[in-house]
Amino acid sequence: HDFSDNSLRKVKTDRADAMKIANYGLSFWNSLRRFVPDDEIRTMLKAQSRLYERTSHVSIVMRNGLVTLTEQTFPGINKLLPSTTRTASGHFKWVDFCKRFWHRDCVAGVSLKAFAETYYTWCRREGYNYSDADAAKIHRAAREVTAILPKCESTKRLVVQSVDMLNAAYDSLQAIRTEMNRLASMLPEYNTVMSIDGVGPITGPWLIAEIGDVRRFKNKSALVAFAGFDAPPFQSGTFELKSRHISKRGSPHLRKVAFLTCSAILRNGNLEDPILWTKSVMKESIITFIWLPELLNCFEFTLLVSMSVFSKKRHSLKCHKPLNRNGFE
């Protein structure tokens, strides 16, 4: 941002910024590429992805707030029920459960048979699976824990409002995911991106939105640099550093969805696949992330090849040399 600034004073005004941009444009007039705006579909898809990211952050904050609240009314309820979402609305079972049984006394104050009947009716109405074992486990846990907040109308209103706000965020996320899939399916690279290992109905459209039109990158290295996964060379005289931290100078949104995709590969990938794992990198506190190479059929272009090593001790990403099909550098 200090391009062609020969002044000793650090000036930050609109006029000074305009002069810097103009000087840069005049100096690289012959090498600058013509700006081509994205089409309407890609523009709307990117806007939806950024909205999804912000809404997801809000839902996490509200979820943590609800967990803190339930620890004072029904401790441990979020761990008693499965955390899988319901496909139709994206709600969590334990969240909806807290709205109906908002205090431990709502469960512990009745017999197991009475609670099981009420719980069964609630599961049928809300579309959740019922289990006698779950009913007994919840009833037993309710009688073993102690609530801090009293069972009163004010406490009920506090829990119900928190659940309604969180479910509203989940409804928004579900609507955004549906729209992102609809927009992404209209693009030619949709089927190819969705076929990549680790890419799902959420990360697929998100990845397409953050990369944009892949034809604007001259090669795969340009795309890796745009994501900020590249490690700039560091050499002086006879010294040459072989391993450096990634630059992180690219899009943080693209790095986030890449991280989520690589995490999915590690959780669900084939451990016997030499592309994913090698003995040289399988060490304690080290996780190897590999972005598998894929070929875009519509553009005949390699989408992305990237490999990073995440250290739990330092909590930082480092670049590693890519592997070939046999699992060697």
N, C-alpha and C positions, 0 to 999 in steps of 0.2 A: 504493500500500500504506500510505500515511500519511494515509488519509482520516479527517477529523475528529479529528486529533491535535493538541491545543493545548499539549501539554507540550514544554518545552524539552529534556527528556531524550529520548534515542533508546532506547526500550525494545523489546526483542525477546523476548517470552515468548508462550506459548500463550494465556494469559489476555488479553494486550494484543491479539493478533491476533484473538481471538474478539470482543473489544469493537469493533474496527474493522469487522469483517464485520457485526456486529449494527447498528452505527450506519449503515453504508451501506444495509443492507436496510430500516431504518426510514425513512431519508431518501427513498429511491426506491421505496417500497412500491407506489405506484400505477402506476409506469411499468415496473417489472421484469416480464419475461415469465416465464411458468411454465416450469420446467425439465422437459423431456421427454427421457428417456433414449433412446439409439438402440436400434434393434431388434437382435436377436441376430446377424443376418447382418452388419450394418454394424460391430458391435462386434468380431466375429471377424475381419472383413476389415481393420480398422484395426490390430488386434493383429498380424496376419500381415504387414502392410506395415511396421510398426516392426521386427519380427523380420527381415524382408528387408533393411531398411536397416542394421541392426547386423551381420548376417551378411555383407552386401556389404562393409562396412568391414573386417571380419576377413579376408575373402578378398583384399582389396587389399593388406593388410599382409603376409599370407603370400606373395602373389605377388611383392611387392617383395623379400621375403626370399629366395625361390627364385631370382629373377633375380640377386641379389647372390651367391648361392652358385654358380650356374652360370657366373658370370663368372670363377670360380676353378677350375672343372673343365672347362667347355666354353664359352669366351667367344663370345658372339654367337649362340648357338643359338636364343634366343627371337626373333631377327629373321630367321632363315633360313626358318622355317616359317610358314605363314599363321596369323593370330591369330583366325580365325573359329572359333566353337564348334561342337561336334557337337550336333545338336538333341536326340538321345535322352537324353544325360546332362549336357550343358552343359560337358563337358571341353574343354580346349584341346589341340590336336595337339602343340604343342611341349612342353607339360607332361608328357603321356604319353610322349613321345619321350625325355625326360630320365630317366624311370624305367627304360626299357630300355637306352638308351645314355647312361649316367650320367657318362661321362668321355670326353674327346676320344680317348683311346687305344682305346676300344671301337670307334671308327670308323676312326681313322688307323692302327691296328695291323693292319688287314687290307686286302686288295686291294679295288679298287672293285667288281669282280664279286662277291666274297664279301659285301661290305656291301650291295650292291644286292639280292642274293637274300634276305639276312636282313631288310632293310628292307621288301621286298615282302611277305614272310611276316608281318611285324609289322603292316603296314597292313591286310592282309586280316583278320587276327585282331581288330584293334581297330576296324575299320570305317572307316578313313581311305582317301582316294584316294592312289594310288601314281603317281609320275612319275619317269622315268629322269633327267630334268633336275634334279629335286630331290635325288635320290640322288647325282648327280655333284657338285652344288653343296655338299651337306653334307659329302661326303667330301673335297672340295678345301679347304673351310674348316677342317675338322678337322686337316688337315696343315699349315695355315698358322698356326694359333693355338698359343699356349703355355698350358698349365695350371699353376696355382700349387699346388693341392693334389695330392698323389700319388694314383696309382691303387691304392687299398687297400680293404680291407673296411670300415674306419671311414668313409672318404669315401663309399663306396657306401651304407652305412646312413644317413648324413646326408642324402644326396640323395633316397633312396627314402622316408624318413620325411617329408621336406618335401613331396614330391609327393603322398603319401598324405593328408597333412593338408589340402593345398590342394584335392585332388579331393573330399575329404569335404565341404569348404565348398561346392564347386560342386554336389555332389549335394544338399546342403541347400537351396541357392538354387533349384535346379530344382524340388525338391519344394514349396518355398514359392510359387514362381511358378505352379505348377499349381493349388495350393489357392486362391491369390488369384484366378485366372481362374475357377475353379469358383464361388467365392462371389460374385464381381462379376457373373457371368452371370445370377445369380438376381435381380438388381436391375433395376428398370424403365429406368434411364438407361444401361444398359450399351451397347446398340447405338448410341445417340447419341454417347456419349463416344468409343467406338471409331472412329466415322466422322470425328472431328476430325483434320485434317492434323497429322502429327507424333506422334500417339498410337499406340502399339503394344501388343503383348501384355504388356509389362512396365509401361509408364507409364500405360496405361489403367486397370487395376485399382488401381494405386497412386494415381492421381488421384482416383478414386471414393472410395477409403478415406480420403484426407486431407480431401476436401471434406465428406464425410458427406451427410446429407440436405439437398439444396439448398433445400428448401422453408422451412428455418429462416432464410434470408436474405431480407430484405424487398425488396432490389433488387440489381442487379449491382454497384453501388458497395460494398455491404456485403460481398459476396464478395471483391472486390478488396482491401478493407481487412483482411479476415480473413487474406488471404494476405500482407499487409504490402507490397503493391505501390503503395499510394497515397502521394502526396506531400502532406503537410499544408500548408495555405496559410501564407504568411509575409508579413505586411503590417503596416506602421506608417506612419501619416500618408499622405504621397503616394508612399511607396516600396512596391512590391509585387514580390516575387521571382517570376519566371515559371517557373524550373526549379529543382527541389530534389531531393535524394536521396530515395529511397523510405524509408518509415518503418521497415520491417523489424520492426514490432511485432506482426506476426501469426505464423502458423505457419511455422517454418523448414522443416518437412518438406514443406509444400505449395509453398513457394518453390523447393525443390530439384527436385521433380518438374516444376514449371513451367519451370524453367531447362533441364532435360533435354529436355522436349518442344519448347521453342523452339529448342534447339540442333539437334534432329532436323529441324525445319522449315527451318532455314538450310542444313543439309547436303543435304536431299532435296527442298526446295521448288522451285517454278517461279520462276526468277529474273525472268521476264517479267511475273509477276503484280504489278500495282501495289499490291496489299494488302501484299505482303511487302517491296517495295523502292521507294524514292523517291530521286530525285536529291538531295534536300535532306539526306538522312541518310547517303548512301553516301560517306563520307569515310574517310581513312586512319585506322587504329586504332579505328574505330567499327563496331560491329555492332548492327544494329537487331533487337530481339526483338519479335515481335508475337504475341499470343495471339488467334487468330481467333475471332470471335463465332459461337457455335452456339446453336441453339434446342433446348431439351429438349422433345421431342414429348410425353412423358408428363406433364410438369408445366407446359408452355407458359411456360417461363422461360428467359431468356438466361443461359447458363452463366457466361461470363467474357469480358470484353474488357480486355485489358491490353497495354501497349506499353512497353518499356524499352530503354534504350540502354546497352550495356556498353562501357566504355572500357578498352582494354588497358593504357593508360598508368597509369590510376588503379586499375584492377581493382575498379571499383565500379559498381553499377547506378544509373541515373538514369531518371526518368520522362520521357515525351515525350507530346505530345498525340496522341490516337488519329487514325487516318486514315479517310477515307470510302472508298467503293468506287472512286473515281477516283484515289486515292493522294494526296489533298491534305488539309491540316488543316481 
